[in-house]
Amino acid sequence: MDEKTVHAFADDTEVTEGRTLLADGAVIEAEGEQRGVSGLVRDGSGVTCGVWCRS
């Protein structure tokens, strides 16, 4: 997945938040899908959540 793909499905605020999560090691998995991006993110308490951004 490249930056162009991410920007196609998220606004600047979401991209910034995603970069912060990635830098903090919270993004476990991210994958481009046919109509969006899906993944797994771990929150500060260790709980893993599925996320989905679609166009």
C-alpha positions in Angstrom: 0.0 0.0 0.0 1.4 3.4 -0.9 0.7 6.9 0.3 -1.5 7.7 -2.8 -3.8 4.8 -1.9 -4.1 6.0 1.7 -4.9 9.6 0.6 -7.6 8.2 -1.7 -9.5 7.0 1.3 -8.6 9.3 4.1 -8.5 13.1 4.7 -5.4 14.9 6.0 -6.5 14.6 9.7 -7.0 10.9 9.4 -3.6 10.5 7.6 -1.9 12.4 10.4 -3.6 10.3 13.0 -2.6 7.1 11.1 1.0 8.2 10.9 1.0 8.8 14.6 -0.4 5.3 15.3 2.1 3.8 12.9 5.0 5.6 14.6 3.8 4.4 18.0 3.7 0.8 16.8 -0.1 0.6 17.2 -0.8 -0.5 13.6 -0.6 -4.2 13.5 -1.8 -4.8 9.9 -2.9 -2.6 7.0 -4.0 -3.8 3.6 -5.5 -2.2 0.5 -8.8 -3.6 -0.5 -10.9 -3.2 -3.6 -12.9 -0.2 -2.2 -10.8 0.9 0.7 -8.2 0.1 3.3 -8.6 -2.3 6.2 -6.4 -3.2 9.1 -5.8 -3.9 12.8 -4.9 -1.2 15.4 -4.0 -1.7 19.0 -5.1 1.0 21.4 -3.2 2.2 24.5 -4.7 -0.5 26.7 -3.7 -3.3 24.4 -7.1 -3.9 22.9 -7.0 -4.7 19.1 -9.6 -3.2 16.9 -10.4 -3.8 13.3 -10.6 -0.6 11.1 -11.9 0.0 7.7 -11.8 3.2 5.5 -13.7 3.1 2.3 -14.3 5.5 -0.6 
